[in-house]
Amino acid sequence: MNPADLFRHDDNPVLLNPGDALFHAGEPGMEMFVLLEGSVQIMIKDKLIETLGPGELVGEMALIDESPRAATVVAVTPCRLARINLRRFHFLVQQNPFFASHVMKVLVERIRKLNQQLVAH
């Protein structure tokens, strides 16, 4: 199951045009997003960290630990994203164990990628 399936009919999506920033590093992170359509780039300073497509989670770290955004996210193509605030996140985790385990899996995969990048440099 793709997490985007949970939000396919979201009635208040975030819409971005190419070049639009979803958020910038250092900003408060009061919500996370599920990319429903399009692609975004995750940037730290001027370095491209990752390009994400439909079904991917964006901004989960800042929502979970209430820290400032670690990266800037910019739309590469037109995008449609579902917004998940902390209340909605807790509801989803409680009601859908798949969603909770998926968020953990995404976090682990991103840590592993960063570890590999650190070792390679």
RAFEN-V875440 format. One record per pair of residues at least 4 apart in sequence whose C-alpha atoms are under 8 Angstrom apart, sorted by the first residue. I is the first residue (numbers start at 1). J is the second residue. D is the distance in Angstrom with one decimal. If there is no record, write none. Layout:
BEGIN
i:j:d
I:J:D
I:J:D
END
This chain:
BEGIN
i:j:d
1:5:7.2
2:6:7.8
2:55:5.9
3:7:7.4
3:34:7.4
3:55:5.7
3:56:7.6
3:99:6.8
3:102:7.9
4:8:5.9
4:34:6.3
4:35:7.0
4:36:5.6
4:54:7.2
4:55:4.7
4:56:7.7
5:55:7.9
7:34:7.8
7:36:7.7
7:82:6.4
8:36:7.0
10:82:6.3
12:82:7.3
12:83:7.8
13:80:6.1
13:81:5.4
13:82:5.0
13:83:6.6
14:79:7.9
14:80:5.6
14:81:5.0
14:82:6.3
14:83:6.9
15:78:7.4
15:79:5.6
15:80:4.8
15:81:6.6
16:20:5.8
16:21:7.8
16:22:7.4
16:75:6.4
16:78:5.6
16:79:5.0
16:80:6.6
17:75:6.5
17:76:7.9
17:77:6.5
17:78:4.6
17:79:6.5
18:74:7.7
18:75:4.9
18:76:4.8
18:77:4.7
18:78:5.5
18:79:7.9
19:74:5.9
19:75:5.3
19:76:6.1
19:77:7.9
20:74:5.6
20:75:5.5
21:72:7.2
21:73:5.7
21:74:4.2
21:75:6.3
22:72:7.6
22:73:5.4
22:74:5.9
22:75:7.3
23:27:7.1
23:69:7.8
23:72:5.6
23:73:5.7
23:74:7.6
24:69:6.8
24:71:6.3
24:72:4.1
24:73:6.5
25:44:7.4
25:68:7.1
25:69:4.7
25:70:5.1
25:71:4.3
25:72:4.8
26:68:4.9
26:69:4.9
26:70:6.4
26:71:7.6
27:68:5.3
27:69:5.3
28:62:7.4
28:66:7.6
28:67:6.6
28:68:4.5
28:69:6.0
29:59:7.2
29:62:4.8
29:63:5.4
29:66:6.3
29:67:6.5
29:68:5.6
29:69:5.7
30:62:7.2
30:63:5.5
30:66:7.1
30:85:6.3
30:86:7.1
31:59:7.0
31:60:7.5
31:62:7.7
31:63:5.4
31:83:6.6
31:84:5.4
31:85:4.3
31:86:6.4
32:57:7.3
32:58:5.8
32:59:4.5
32:60:5.0
32:62:7.8
32:63:6.1
32:83:6.1
32:84:5.2
32:85:6.5
33:57:5.8
33:58:5.1
33:59:6.3
33:60:7.4
33:81:6.0
33:82:5.4
33:83:4.8
33:84:5.7
34:54:7.9
34:55:6.2
34:56:5.8
34:57:4.7
34:58:6.2
34:81:5.4
34:82:5.1
34:83:6.8
34:84:7.8
35:39:7.6
35:53:6.6
35:54:5.0
35:55:5.4
35:56:5.5
35:57:6.4
35:58:7.2
35:79:7.3
35:80:6.3
35:81:4.5
35:82:6.6
36:54:5.0
36:55:5.8
36:56:8.0
36:79:7.4
36:80:5.4
36:81:5.2
36:82:6.9
37:53:7.2
37:54:5.1
37:55:8.0
37:78:7.6
37:79:5.2
37:80:5.0
37:81:6.9
38:53:6.0
38:54:6.2
38:75:7.7
38:76:7.5
38:77:5.4
38:78:5.5
38:79:4.4
38:80:6.7
39:51:6.8
39:52:5.5
39:53:4.5
39:54:6.8
39:75:6.1
39:76:5.5
39:77:5.6
39:78:7.5
39:79:6.5
40:51:5.7
40:52:5.4
40:53:6.7
40:73:6.4
40:74:5.4
40:75:4.3
40:76:5.1
40:77:7.2
40:79:7.8
41:48:6.9
41:49:7.5
41:50:5.9
41:51:4.4
41:52:6.3
41:73:5.6
41:74:5.3
41:75:6.4
41:76:6.6
42:48:6.1
42:49:5.5
42:50:5.2
42:51:6.2
42:52:7.7
42:71:6.4
42:72:5.9
42:73:4.8
42:74:6.8
43:47:5.5
43:48:4.7
43:49:5.5
43:50:7.4
43:71:5.6
43:72:5.1
43:73:6.2
43:74:7.8
44:48:6.7
44:49:6.8
44:70:7.3
44:71:4.9
44:72:6.3
45:71:7.6
45:72:7.9
52:56:6.2
57:103:7.7
57:106:7.6
59:63:6.8
59:69:7.3
60:64:6.1
60:103:7.8
61:65:6.3
61:66:7.8
61:67:7.7
61:69:7.8
61:107:7.9
62:66:5.0
62:67:4.9
62:68:5.9
62:69:5.6
62:70:7.5
63:67:7.3
63:85:7.6
63:86:6.7
64:86:7.9
75:79:6.6
84:88:5.7
84:89:6.0
85:89:6.0
86:90:6.1
87:91:6.3
88:92:6.1
89:93:6.1
90:94:6.1
91:95:6.0
92:96:5.5
92:97:8.0
92:99:6.6
92:100:7.4
93:97:6.0
93:99:6.0
93:100:4.8
94:100:8.0
96:100:6.8
97:101:6.2
98:102:5.9
99:103:6.2
100:104:6.5
101:105:6.1
102:106:6.2
103:107:6.3
104:108:6.2
105:109:6.1
106:110:6.2
107:111:6.2
108:112:6.2
109:113:6.2
110:114:6.2
111:115:6.1
112:116:6.2
113:117:6.2
114:118:6.2
115:119:6.3
116:120:6.1
117:121:6.4
END
